[in-house]
Amino acid sequence: MNWAQKRGILCFALLLGLGAGAQRRVIGGAAPHPHTSTSNFAQNPGAPHPGRRTGDWLREHQNLTPDQQEKLLESDPNFKKLPPARQMELKERLRKFNSLTPEQRERALNRMEYMASLTPQQREQIREAQKTLQAMPQDRQVMVHKALRHLRQMTPE
């Protein structure tokens, strides 16, 4: 892994672990990670069909109202097969996503696409970095956040 890739993973770990609270709740949190590769929105809110990338469903339907998106989700045969608790969880995640500002939604979609482009090992490294950051005291998280923001702004040289 070259320096630019490492820097990207570190910066992304920062975004996942220390991003705005609303972004972290939509993308991370207790719900299953949205960046796993599954075949439908019901299992993965970003990739409803085989061959589609994470975030495609959300991008494709971003011009629909939240109610229209929810109805479309409810009409998905795979969604109907899920337990009621999982259905409610996915609806809530969609509502949280739609409650973000347009800029936050775009960043979330970009993160989904970036995560989908990584190898499983790289995704696991990011998840572990996120756990490590969250376990740190708040003042230490702030220091790491500042250092990674500075690192992100540096050129590879």
C-alpha positions as a Markdown table, in Angstrom:
| # | Residue | x | y | z |
|---|---|---|---|---|
| 1 | Met | 0.0 | 0.0 | 0.0 |
| 2 | Asn | 1.5 | 3.3 | -1.0 |
| 3 | Trp | 1.6 | 6.5 | 1.0 |
| 4 | Ala | -1.4 | 8.1 | -0.8 |
| 5 | Gln | -3.6 | 5.0 | -0.1 |
| 6 | Lys | -2.5 | 5.0 | 3.6 |
| 7 | Arg | -3.3 | 8.6 | 3.9 |
| 8 | Gly | -6.7 | 8.1 | 2.3 |
| 9 | Ile | -7.5 | 5.3 | 4.7 |
| 10 | Leu | -6.4 | 7.4 | 7.7 |
| 11 | Cys | -8.4 | 10.4 | 6.5 |
| 12 | Phe | -11.4 | 8.2 | 5.8 |
| 13 | Ala | -11.1 | 6.6 | 9.3 |
| 14 | Leu | -11.2 | 10.1 | 10.6 |
| 15 | Leu | -14.4 | 10.9 | 8.7 |
| 16 | Leu | -16.0 | 7.7 | 10.0 |
| 17 | Gly | -14.9 | 8.0 | 13.5 |
| 18 | Leu | -15.0 | 11.7 | 14.2 |
| 19 | Gly | -17.5 | 13.0 | 11.6 |
| 20 | Ala | -20.6 | 15.0 | 12.5 |
| 21 | Gly | -22.9 | 13.1 | 14.8 |
| 22 | Ala | -25.7 | 12.9 | 12.3 |
| 23 | Gln | -23.4 | 11.5 | 9.6 |
| 24 | Arg | -22.0 | 8.9 | 12.0 |
| 25 | Arg | -25.5 | 7.7 | 13.0 |
| 26 | Val | -26.6 | 7.3 | 9.4 |
| 27 | Ile | -23.5 | 5.6 | 8.1 |
| 28 | Gly | -22.2 | 3.8 | 11.2 |
| 29 | Gly | -23.8 | 3.3 | 14.6 |
| 30 | Ala | -25.4 | 0.1 | 15.8 |
| 31 | Ala | -27.0 | -0.7 | 12.4 |
| 32 | Pro | -25.1 | -3.1 | 10.1 |
| 33 | His | -22.5 | -1.4 | 8.1 |
| 34 | Pro | -23.9 | 0.0 | 4.8 |
| 35 | His | -20.7 | -0.7 | 2.9 |
| 36 | Thr | -21.0 | -4.5 | 2.9 |
| 37 | Ser | -21.6 | -6.0 | -0.5 |
| 38 | Thr | -25.1 | -7.4 | -0.7 |
| 39 | Ser | -27.6 | -7.4 | -3.5 |
| 40 | Asn | -30.5 | -5.1 | -2.5 |
| 41 | Phe | -31.5 | -2.0 | -0.6 |
| 42 | Ala | -33.2 | -4.1 | 2.1 |
| 43 | Gln | -29.8 | -5.6 | 3.0 |
| 44 | Asn | -27.7 | -2.7 | 1.9 |
| 45 | Pro | -29.3 | 0.8 | 1.5 |
| 46 | Gly | -26.7 | 1.7 | -1.1 |
| 47 | Ala | -26.7 | -1.2 | -3.5 |
| 48 | Pro | -30.2 | -2.7 | -4.3 |
| 49 | His | -29.3 | -4.9 | -7.3 |
| 50 | Pro | -26.4 | -7.1 | -8.3 |
| 51 | Gly | -23.7 | -5.3 | -10.1 |
| 52 | Arg | -24.7 | -1.9 | -8.6 |
| 53 | Arg | -22.3 | 0.0 | -6.4 |
| 54 | Thr | -23.0 | 1.1 | -2.9 |
| 55 | Gly | -25.0 | 4.4 | -2.9 |
| 56 | Asp | -26.4 | 3.9 | -6.4 |
| 57 | Trp | -30.0 | 3.4 | -5.1 |
| 58 | Leu | -29.8 | 6.5 | -3.0 |
| 59 | Arg | -28.4 | 8.6 | -5.8 |
| 60 | Glu | -30.9 | 7.2 | -8.3 |
| 61 | His | -33.8 | 8.0 | -6.1 |
| 62 | Gln | -32.6 | 11.2 | -4.4 |
| 63 | Asn | -35.0 | 13.4 | -6.4 |
| 64 | Leu | -38.0 | 11.5 | -5.0 |
| 65 | Thr | -39.6 | 12.7 | -1.8 |
| 66 | Pro | -38.8 | 10.8 | 1.4 |
| 67 | Asp | -42.3 | 9.3 | 1.3 |
| 68 | Gln | -41.9 | 8.1 | -2.2 |
| 69 | Gln | -38.5 | 6.6 | -1.3 |
| 70 | Glu | -40.0 | 4.8 | 1.6 |
| 71 | Lys | -42.9 | 3.4 | -0.5 |
| 72 | Leu | -40.4 | 2.2 | -3.1 |
| 73 | Leu | -38.4 | 0.5 | -0.3 |
| 74 | Glu | -41.6 | -1.1 | 1.1 |
| 75 | Ser | -42.5 | -2.4 | -2.4 |
| 76 | Asp | -39.1 | -4.2 | -2.7 |
| 77 | Pro | -39.8 | -8.0 | -2.5 |
| 78 | Asn | -36.5 | -8.6 | -0.6 |
| 79 | Phe | -37.5 | -5.9 | 1.9 |
| 80 | Lys | -40.8 | -7.6 | 2.6 |
| 81 | Lys | -38.9 | -10.8 | 3.5 |
| 82 | Leu | -37.0 | -9.1 | 6.3 |
| 83 | Pro | -38.1 | -9.3 | 9.9 |
| 84 | Pro | -40.2 | -6.3 | 11.0 |
| 85 | Ala | -37.5 | -5.0 | 13.3 |
| 86 | Arg | -35.0 | -4.9 | 10.4 |
| 87 | Gln | -37.6 | -3.2 | 8.2 |
| 88 | Met | -38.1 | -0.5 | 10.8 |
| 89 | Glu | -34.4 | -0.1 | 11.2 |
| 90 | Leu | -33.8 | 0.4 | 7.5 |
| 91 | Lys | -36.7 | 2.9 | 7.3 |
| 92 | Glu | -35.2 | 4.8 | 10.1 |
| 93 | Arg | -31.8 | 4.9 | 8.4 |
| 94 | Leu | -33.4 | 6.2 | 5.3 |
| 95 | Arg | -35.2 | 8.9 | 7.3 |
| 96 | Lys | -31.9 | 9.9 | 9.0 |
| 97 | Phe | -30.2 | 10.0 | 5.6 |
| 98 | Asn | -32.9 | 12.3 | 4.2 |
| 99 | Ser | -32.7 | 14.5 | 7.3 |
| 100 | Leu | -29.1 | 15.4 | 6.4 |
| 101 | Thr | -28.2 | 18.6 | 4.5 |
| 102 | Pro | -27.6 | 18.1 | 0.8 |
| 103 | Glu | -23.8 | 18.5 | 1.5 |
| 104 | Gln | -23.9 | 15.9 | 4.2 |
| 105 | Arg | -25.8 | 13.4 | 2.0 |
| 106 | Glu | -23.3 | 13.9 | -0.8 |
| 107 | Arg | -20.4 | 13.3 | 1.6 |
| 108 | Ala | -22.2 | 10.2 | 2.9 |
| 109 | Leu | -22.7 | 8.9 | -0.6 |
| 110 | Asn | -19.1 | 9.6 | -1.5 |
| 111 | Arg | -17.9 | 7.7 | 1.6 |
| 112 | Met | -20.1 | 4.7 | 0.6 |
| 113 | Glu | -18.6 | 4.7 | -2.9 |
| 114 | Tyr | -15.1 | 5.1 | -1.5 |
| 115 | Met | -15.6 | 2.2 | 1.0 |
| 116 | Ala | -17.0 | 0.0 | -1.8 |
| 117 | Ser | -13.8 | 0.6 | -3.8 |
| 118 | Leu | -11.6 | -0.7 | -1.0 |
| 119 | Thr | -10.6 | -4.3 | -0.5 |
| 120 | Pro | -12.2 | -6.1 | 2.4 |
| 121 | Gln | -8.9 | -5.9 | 4.3 |
| 122 | Gln | -8.8 | -2.1 | 3.9 |
| 123 | Arg | -12.4 | -1.8 | 5.0 |
| 124 | Glu | -11.6 | -3.8 | 8.1 |
| 125 | Gln | -8.6 | -1.5 | 8.8 |
| 126 | Ile | -10.9 | 1.5 | 8.7 |
| 127 | Arg | -13.4 | -0.2 | 11.0 |
| 128 | Glu | -10.7 | -1.0 | 13.5 |
| 129 | Ala | -9.3 | 2.6 | 13.3 |
| 130 | Gln | -12.8 | 3.9 | 13.9 |
| 131 | Lys | -13.1 | 1.7 | 17.0 |
| 132 | Thr | -9.7 | 2.8 | 18.3 |
| 133 | Leu | -10.6 | 6.5 | 17.8 |
| 134 | Gln | -14.0 | 6.1 | 19.5 |
| 135 | Ala | -12.3 | 4.5 | 22.5 |
| 136 | Met | -10.0 | 7.5 | 23.0 |
| 137 | Pro | -10.7 | 10.2 | 25.5 |
| 138 | Gln | -12.4 | 13.2 | 23.8 |
| 139 | Asp | -9.4 | 15.5 | 24.1 |
| 140 | Arg | -7.3 | 12.9 | 22.4 |
| 141 | Gln | -9.9 | 12.5 | 19.6 |
| 142 | Val | -9.7 | 16.2 | 19.0 |
| 143 | Met | -5.9 | 16.0 | 18.7 |
| 144 | Val | -6.1 | 13.1 | 16.3 |
| 145 | His | -8.8 | 14.9 | 14.3 |
| 146 | Lys | -6.5 | 18.0 | 13.9 |
| 147 | Ala | -3.5 | 15.8 | 13.0 |
| 148 | Leu | -5.5 | 13.9 | 10.4 |
| 149 | Arg | -7.0 | 17.1 | 8.9 |
| 150 | His | -3.5 | 18.4 | 8.5 |
| 151 | Leu | -2.3 | 15.1 | 7.0 |
| 152 | Arg | -5.3 | 15.2 | 4.6 |
| 153 | Gln | -4.2 | 18.6 | 3.3 |
| 154 | Met | -0.6 | 17.6 | 2.6 |
| 155 | Thr | 0.6 | 16.5 | -0.8 |
| 156 | Pro | 2.0 | 13.0 | -1.1 |
| 157 | Glu | 5.5 | 14.4 | -1.4 |
